[in-house]
């Protein structure tokens, strides 16, 4: 069994809605899986990390 821990995060409604849309579009079991997919992508593609994390974006401002 994997070493898993529960993690609670706060997200704006639009971000939760996006995760719900991706969950439905790709047949994922829940939004937690959608978040894990995003994390796995960042971990597996170190060359993309600056594009993901270095620039501060505020889509909700």
MODACOR-V303842 format. One record per residue. N is the residue number from 1. SS is DSSP state (@ for helix, = for strand, . for the rest). PSI is psi in degrees with one decimal (* if undefined). OMEGA is omega as a letter, one per 30 degrees, with the letter a starting at -180 (999 if undefined). Layout:
BEGIN
n;ss;psi;omega
N;SS;PSI;OMEGA
N;SS;PSI;OMEGA
END
This chain:
BEGIN
n;ss;psi;omega
1;.;143.5;a
2;.;151.1;l
3;.;89.9;a
4;.;146.5;l
5;.;143.6;l
6;.;144.7;a
7;.;124.8;l
8;.;130.2;l
9;.;151.3;l
10;.;131.2;l
11;.;148.2;l
12;.;156.2;a
13;@;-40.6;a
14;@;-34.2;l
15;@;-38.0;l
16;@;-42.1;l
17;@;-41.0;l
18;@;-47.3;l
19;@;-38.5;l
20;@;-39.9;l
21;@;-44.1;l
22;@;-37.1;l
23;@;-45.9;l
24;@;-43.9;a
25;@;-36.0;a
26;.;8.3;l
27;.;35.0;l
28;.;152.6;a
29;.;-28.2;a
30;.;171.4;a
31;@;-21.3;l
32;@;-38.8;l
33;@;-38.5;l
34;@;-42.8;l
35;@;-42.5;l
36;@;-35.9;l
37;@;-43.3;l
38;@;-43.3;l
39;@;-44.7;l
40;@;-39.9;l
41;@;-46.4;l
42;@;-38.9;a
43;@;-37.2;a
44;@;-12.0;a
45;.;72.1;a
46;@;-25.4;l
47;@;-14.6;l
48;@;-6.8;a
49;@;-40.0;l
50;@;-41.3;l
51;@;-32.8;a
52;@;-47.6;a
53;@;-25.1;a
54;@;-36.2;a
55;.;130.2;l
56;.;122.5;l
57;.;142.7;l
58;.;90.9;a
59;.;-13.4;a
60;.;6.2;a
61;.;*;999
END
